[in-house]
Amino acid sequence: MEHKNKKAVLIVLLLASSAFILPATLMVRGQPETLFSFTLTTPSTNPSRQEWSEVIQTSLQEVGIDAKRVIQDWGTIYDRALDPPDEIKGKIF
């Protein structure tokens, strides 16, 4: 008799815990608005990085983050890193 009680308690606990887990999962996947957006800069000289940036972009979009991919040459990326545009100078990200 005690063995059946343990099984019943285990089943009740599993069902009760799934009541909390499933709605949280549905809320994340069903979120219609964008949490935030940013630009993902990728060098044009490296096809592997371009492929990975596409995977990252898709994964982030699934959780509500808008990631825009920009493919640029290293010179442009280097210049932007050393001399950022005036609208972002001095800002903390």
C-alpha positions, 0 to 999 in steps of 0.5 A, a space after each residue: 500500500 505504501 508503494 502505491 502512495 509514493 507513486 501517487 505523490 510522485 505523479 501529483 508532484 510532476 503534474 503540479 510542477 509542469 503547471 508552472 513550467 509549461 506556461 513560462 515556456 509558452 510565454 517566452 515563445 509567444 511574446 509578440 513584441 521586441 525586447 530590444 534591437 541591435 546591430 550584429 557586425 560581421 566581417 565580409 572576409 570570413 564565410 564561417 562568421 557570416 554563417 554563425 551570425 545568421 544562426 545567432 540572429 535567428 536564435 535571438 529573434 526566437 526570443 524577441 530580440 531584433 538582431 540586424 546583421 551587417 556584413 562589412 569589410 575589415 577596414 570599415 569595422 576597424 575604422 568604426 572601432 577606433 573612431 565611432 560615429 558622433 551619436 554613440 561617442 561617450 555612451 555606455 552600452 
